[in-house]
Amino acid sequence: MQREILTAIGDALVGRGWKLATAESCTGGLVAHWITSQPGCSGWFCGGVVAYADTTKTALLGVPDGMILSDGAVSASVAIAMAEGACQQIPEADIAVSLTGIAGPGGGQPGKPVGLVYVSVATVYGAARSQKLLFAGTRAEIQIAAGNAALEMVYNVLCDDCISRL
């Protein structure tokens, strides 16, 4: 599935003349790895940031400290800020996808269990959306499921032509 969706994403980005960036926390660069495994991705992928620590989210992506303190690093607001920050900070990015979550096996807490992931997509044109997801499984299974959900969200934003409706 990854190869097919990546081909479709690449075609849609090239068709628009856009480039994609990634901002990953809980997936640790997995999505960027999948993208860069795709032949021809240099025509539509400009780079990514693995912002695992909160300080990295703030320093490299511009996520406000106060937002992380008030909402938590695993939240819709932080996921959106990460995607928007990637659009602003990564040269040539027109659209960015971000992931923040708890891949486990530890780290879960009441209200934020292991498997909770927020995926967001933002564009330099001001549109942004976020999705709250809950996955079960091992750390690797949660990371893979989150990465696939991120690709699906990018695909849906691009191919459903809903950019103007975000």
Steps between C-alpha positions, in 0.01 A plus 500: 500500500779746583647490151161566338403784731845656476479489120157665515623764746805569283286534187258736674783714638680520165169585333457796736868596493514448877754342734432305818679521835467283810514575872511178699516419867365155591588350161862614522543571129320190373278698260800688359678167459210356304485810281872501427481131406271605213679559168453856378409642840756778461251666267238534773660447844712777651586357840393432852566551867498235770391709796487241775582725794269788591795740481559390140135557415542854632846577360464354151127519433396802706249316718436735793625378839175612657297285262701192590460579872126565479389241243779244520739393224244241392212724396324630192630851556863386515456278194360795304778728624757240394356476148473879469854537632629252243331702225666816629844364593577247227597674175274431201227329708147567378335232712614314811384204702574458870462221750514510878393220727577230752641191328567314824543268658522756782403863520125461508295679761131556577346679202812441288546125460771316311397501134358855502628688194416835346567545129478844342538644154562869435574708192684826450168637380361496854299181497549246781319202643566239763377150573501315831568127465539209738699192402568173677803277477871507557707816470595410143140419407378832640772689312416324173127559543561867580728540198242341272230729644722802430549398137127442465425844642743668259347304212146597601589867530667501160275268304163596641583856399392620842785746556264793449247355746738440793 
